[in-house]
Amino acid sequence: MVRKKRGSKPYSHTKVAVAVTQYRDITGLLADYGIEVWEFGVHKGQRLAQVRFQLPESGHWVRARLRVQIGEGMTEKQVEQEERVVWRALYYWLKSQFEAIEYGLFTPKEAFIGWLELATPGGMVTVSELVLPRLDDMPKLLVGGN
């Protein structure tokens, strides 16, 4: 999904370092909302970054994985800028989710349903990882079709 309005992507000109976004902004936000357990992770080979935290009331774990879009022939400086952009977008997404919860628009489980982790025989997966591959078949499954 892409905005109809042309122009630069949100946060594309940010100068805020990844570490500042993580350790000042995101951890500060999580702490403000009573979250005491969180972790950050990066998988450079798969170009993934993630934040994982535990919801205080329910104890459910939330894991948001971010895809860092690295284009062919990007310089190291461009890659670093893309990483800064992704982490800023995550910060503002989390902030908006927590504000929606605070205003009573959603419960924490509703706001983070796609990112709640579930234990499966194959390991921990998010609701999204479990549902999205089957999404196109859901109408048939719900009405009793094959």
Buried (B, 14 or more C-beta within 10 A) or exposed (E): EEEEEEEEEEBEEBEBBBEBBBEEBBBEBBEEBEBEEBEBEBEEEEBBBBBBBBBBEEEBBBBBBBEBEEEEEEEEEEBEBBBBBBBBBBBBEBBEBBEBBEEEEBBBBEBBBBBBBEEEEEEEBBBBBEEEEEEEEEEEEEEEEE
